[in-house]
Amino acid sequence: MDSMDVSARENKILKLVLFDVTNIGTDWMDVLFNTQYVFLCERFTLNNPNEEEGVDITELPHYCGWDYIVILYAPELKQMTDSLMAGLGIPKEKIIYINSRKIICENYQEIKYIFRELPILRSEAEFEQKNNRIKLSDVNAPLFWIFISFDQESIRVLYDGFGREKSTGSYYLDPWENKDRVSELRSMINNLKRMIPDERIPVFILYARVYETYREAILLLRKTFPDGYTVIYYGDLIDKHRFKIEEAYNDGADYIFAFDEKDALDHNVLYLQEPLSGLGALSSDKEAVTAAEFDVLFVGYAKERLAKILKTYEVLSAAGLRCEFYIAGVEENDMKYPDRIHYNQWLDYSDIIRLDIKSRCLLEILQNDESYSPTTRFSEARLLKKRILTNCTALKECGDPNVIYYEDVHDIDFMRIREPYEDNGIDYEHFYSVDAMLRSICLAVAEIKQ
């Protein structure tokens, strides 16, 4: 759209007045003005000027020096509202109309989409033009999905299906090389132009760490592909990132998803299972190993859970289980059992998969109480037909005999670890495929629209 001025988004702080003709003012109004671009001073209501959130409407003309007057109206009140604004001498170019019928109360995802357009849309007609893009929720839409992330082996394995699945592609940035960021983003845009077929609408799935590093990325994608969509995906806990969700929405992200279900709920974004679509290339011998080299495998960073990891090791070893533990990020003074535990040893993702194959059971220990959904280790266990020992509360009542849930390490059923994997007939390769991920995005967006 010609009216989209990226510089205005970056530099301008808007001063808006909200005139609520419908008197449906609720908490969602706070969402409207909860951005770095908007400063709200007053709210006006039509029938209740003395309420705490409203002031006398005759004062409205005093705010004509502000950027816009935002009018929330119902269709049956449109003519009356026009007459009222004309009577008060409010210039038409100052007015932004928002039809309240397009707003589903408490549906913050859709509300944010509407309201973050206010800095650049001068009229409801422009909003309609923007909103009439081909719908992401339309399963028959001519979409082309592109995953954008950093060039890491584990990421490439997880998202390997992009480029293999129909109408998909991937682009990997290399932030570890000393490159000029502007030049690297320009190169990315040029490559994306060549990658996307002319008849397709691009949907960019931007890994949150990429946006964290390349904050100009969304603005550049919006400017280059105005009919496209941008999705931000958190592959780690949201609060571990150095940007706020509102900043991504303000820059133009259409939808935001997170891998952890509780984290998504707490931050009012959408939940999305992370794929693991390239494991087959690393594990041609992925059938269950009849003579496992060890019973329990743990691979991960210590982070805030070193004490939990070591306690679990002690209990499992005391029960006579063969344990193989690889713990990274540990200070030398904190290394217990250094002759039996591998500390700070670098493993490629392919090395981890080879260790998975040699084990009977994988151990998953969530970082802290903030985590809820299972990690990639759980996905590996399902795809490689392994049992998993986990403290993930989301799996407490899952009913899968291959999932051994525990809260206290002393309550672990050690016999279940030694038992063979029970095949339940579920097609986990499809469950963790990119195709399943993209269908989940469309379904989630469709639910928002409803």
N, C-alpha and C positions, 0 to 999 in steps of 0.2 A: 504494500500500500504506500502511495506517495506521502501520506501524512505521517508515516512512521519516521520520526527523527531520533536516531540513536543518541545524538549528543544531548538532546533534551532529557532523555532518560538518565544519562550519566551526570548531568550537571545541574538540572533544574529542580528546585524544591517548590512544589506547587502549594498554593494556599486555596483551599476549597471551602465552600459553604454547602452543607447538606440541607435541602428543603424537602422534608418528608410529607408529601401530600396525603399519603395513605395511612399515616400514623401506625405503621407496623414496626416501628423502631424496636429492635431487639439487639442482642449481643453481636449479631453479625455486623452491625455498623462499625464496631471497633475493628473488625477485620479489614474493612474498607480503608481506613485511615492508618492502619498499622504498617506503614511503609516508610522508607527513608525519603521518599519523594513528596510526601503529602503532609501538610500541617493543618490540622482542623482546629478552628477557634470556636465556631458556633454551629448549633443545629437549630433548624426551624421546623415547627410542626404547624399544621393548618388549623386544627380545631382546639388544640390544647397549648396555647402559647405560654401559659404560666407554668407548665410542667418543667421539671428540673432540666430536661434535655433540650428544651425549646426556648426561644425568645420571641418577643413581639415581631410579627412579620413586617410591620411598617419599618423596621430597622434594616430590612434586607437591602434596600438600595445603597446603604452605607458601605456595603461590601463589594461594590462594583469595581473597585480597584484591585480586587483579588483576581486570580487567574480564571476560575470557573465557579459557577453556581450549579451544583449537582441537584437535579430534581428527580426524586423517586416518586413515580406516579402510577396510577392504575388507568387502563385505557379509557374507562368511562369518565375519568376526570381530566383527560388531556385538554379538551377545549376550554374547560374552566381554568385550568392551570395556565394555558397560553394567555387568556384574557387577564388573569391576575398578574402575570409577569409584565404584560404590556401596560397595565394600569399602574404598576409600580415603576415603570420606566427602565426595566432591566433589558439591556441590549441582548439580542438573540445570539450574538457570537460568544456571549459569556455563559450560555446555558448548555449543560449536558443533560439530556433526558435519559433516564434508566427506567424501563418498564418493570414494575414490581412483579408482574406475572411471570417474568423470566427468572425470578429468584426463588429457589426452594429454600425456605428458612432452615438454618442449621446445616445446610449443605456447603460447608466452607470451601471445599475444593472448587466447586463451580463458581462460588461467590468471588473467590480470589481471582479466578480467571477473568471474570467480568471487570472487577474493580482495578486490576493492575493495568487495564487498558486505558483508564481515565487520563493519565498524563498525555496520551497521544491521540485520543479520539475526541473529536469536536461535536459529534452528534450521534444519535441513536442509529442513524442510517449507516454511519461508518462502523459502528459496533456490529450491526447486522451483516455488513460485508465481511468483516473479520470472522464472525461466528458461522458464516455459511461455507467455510472450508469443508472439504470432504471429511466426513466424520471418522475419527479414529476408532469408534465403536462399530463401524460398518465392516462386517467380516468380508464383504465382497469389494471393499474399497481398493483401488489400485495403489497400494502402499509399497514403499521400499524401505526396509528396516536396516539401519546402520548402527552398529555398536562402536563406541569410541572410548578407548581406554589407554592406559599405559602399556608398554611392551614388556610384559612379564610372562614367564612360562606358565605359571598357575592360571593367570587370567586367560591366556590363549587356550588352555585346556578346558576351562569352565565354559568359555563362550565360543568354542571351536565350531559350533553349528552355524554361526554367522558366516556367510560365504558359501556354506554347503547347502543350507536350507534355501528353498525357493524365495526369491525377492528379498534377499538379505545380503549384507556385506559388513565389513569391519574396517576400522582404521585405528592404528596404534601409534601413539606419540611416544617419544623417547626423551623424557625430561632430564635424564641423567647425562646426556650430552650437552655441552656448553653451546647451546644454540640461541639465536635471537628469537624471543617468543613470538614477536609479530611475524617474522619470516616463517616460523614453523606453522603458525595458524594460517597464514596465507597459503602455504604449501598444502595444508590439510584441505582448505576450501577448494583449491584447484583440483585436487585428487577426488574430492567428493563430487564435484561437478562432472567429472569424467565417469564416475562410478554409477551415478543415478540415471536410470533411463528417463527420457524426456516425458514419457506418458505416466510416470510414477510420482506419487507424493512422498517425499522423504519423511521418515520418522527417525530422529536421532536419539539413541539411548546413550546418554552421557554418564559415564561412571563418575560418582561424586568426587573422587580424588582428582579427576581431571579438571572439573569445574573449580575445585579448591585451588588448583595451581594456575589454570588459565581462565581467569575470571571474565575475560572478554569473549569467551567461546560462544556463549548463548546469544549474546548481542550480534555477533558476527554471523552465526547460523540464521538468526531471524532476518537479518538484513539481506543475506544472500539467497535464502530460501523462504520467502514470506508465506508461502502456502504450506510449509512443512510444520512438523511438530517437534518439540524437544522434551525428552523425558529424562529426569535426573534419577539415577539409581544408587542408593546407599548400599554398598557391600560390606560396610562396617557400621558400628553403632553411630547414630546421628551426632551425638554430643562429642564424639571423637574427631569431628571435622572442624575446620577453622572458618566456617561460614554459617550464617543463619538461613533457615529455610526461606524466610521472607525475602532475603537477598536474591535467592534463585528465582522466586516468583517475580520479583521486581524486574529482574533482567530478562524475563520472558519465558521461563520454563512453563510448559503447559501442564505437566503432571509430575509428581514426585512419588517414588516408590522406595521402600526399604526392605531389606532381607529379613529383618527381625519383626515378628508380628506384634509383639508388645511395644517395641520401640516405635513402630509405625502408628499404633493406636495412641500412644502417649504424645506423639508429635503431630497428630492429625494429618498423616499422609497415608498412602496406600501400601498394603503389604504385597510382596511379590517374591515367590520362591526363586532362589538363584539357580541357574542351570548348572549342569555338569555334563556337557555334551561331547567332550573329546576324550573321555577316559578309554574308549576302545582302542585308540591308537597307541596307548601306553601299556595296555594290559591284554595282549592277545591270549595270554594264558590265565585269564581271570576266573576260570572255574575254581570252585572251592578246592583248596589244597588239602589232601587227605592226611599228610604228615606235616603239620605246621611246625616251623622252626621255633616259634614262641607263641605263648598263649595270649598275651596282652601287649599291644603296641600303643605308645603315646608319642606324638610328635607335636611340638608347639613351643611358643614363647612363654616364659615364666609369667611376665606381666605382674598382676596383683595376686596371682594364684599359686605361687611357688610352694607355699606351705601345704596347700591342698594336694598339689601334685606329689610332693614327697611323702605325705601321709598315705596317699593312695598306693604309692609304690611299696611302702613298708607293709601295709596290710595284705596286698596281693602277694608279695614275695613270701611273707610269713605263712600264707595258705598253700605254698608250694607251687604257685603259678610261675611260669617262665615269662619274665617281663623284659621288654625292650623299650627303654625310654630315651627320647632325644629332647632335651630341654635347652632352649636358646635364651640369650639375654640374661645370664646369671653371673653375678660377681663371684670371683674366686673364693672369697670367704664364705659364700653361701652354698658352695658345692658339697653336698653330702653324697656319700657312696660314689666318688669319682671313678672308682675301678669298675663299677657296674652300670653307671648311668652315663650316657653320652651328653656332654655339655658343650654348648656353643659350636656345634659342628654343622657346617652349612650343608643343606640338602636341597638338590633340585627337586622340583615337583615329581619328576619321573622317578627319582630315588625314593620318594615317599610312597608312591604307588607300588614300587617293587617291595618295599617293606610291608605295605598293607597285604599284598598277596601272600607273603610268608607267614602272616599272623592268623590266629584263630579268631581274635576279638579285638576291635579297635576301642580305644578309650577316648571319650570326649568329656572334657571338664570346662564348663563355661567360665568366662572370665570373672564375672561378678553378678550381683543380683539384678543388674540392668539388662542382662541378656535373657532371652526367653526362647527364641526359635533355635532349632539345631543348626550346627555348623556344617561346613563342607565335609568334615570327617564322617558325619552321619550319611551324607549322600554317597560318599565313597563306600561305606559299609554296605549300603543297599545294592549298589551297582556291582560290587565285587563279591556279593553273597557272603558277608561276614556278620558275625554278631557284634553288637556295640554296647559298651558299658558307658552310661551317661548320667549326668545329674541335671539334664535339661528338663525343666518342669513341664514343657509342652508335650513331653513324651511319657509323662507319668501314667496316663490312662490309655495309651495308644493300642494296647492289646496285641501287639506284634511279639511273638515269642522270641524273636531275634534281638529285641530291645530289652536290655537289662537296666532298669532304672534304679537309682539309689539316691538317698538323701544323706545318709551316714555311711561312711565306708565300712563300718563294722557290720552293717546289715546286708552287705552284698552276698548274693547267692553264688558262691564260687562254682558249684556244680554246673550251673547254667552256662558259665563261660566255657566249660570243657565240652558241652554238648554241640553236635554238628548243626549247621545252618538249616533252617526249615524253609523250604521254598514255598512261597504263598501264591505263585503264579502271576504276580503283578508285573507289568511291563515297566520297569523302572527306567529303562533307556528312553522311553517316550516321556515318562513323568519328568525327567530332568533334561529334556531336550529344549532347544531354542524354540521350536515350534510351540511347545506347551507354554513356554514363557510368554511368547507373543500373544497367544490366545488368551492367556490370563490378563494381560494388559488390556486387550480389547474388552473382555468381560467386565473388568473393574471400571473402565471408563463408561461402559454401557450402564452399569448400575448407578454411577454418578448422574448420568443424564436422566435416569428415571426418577 
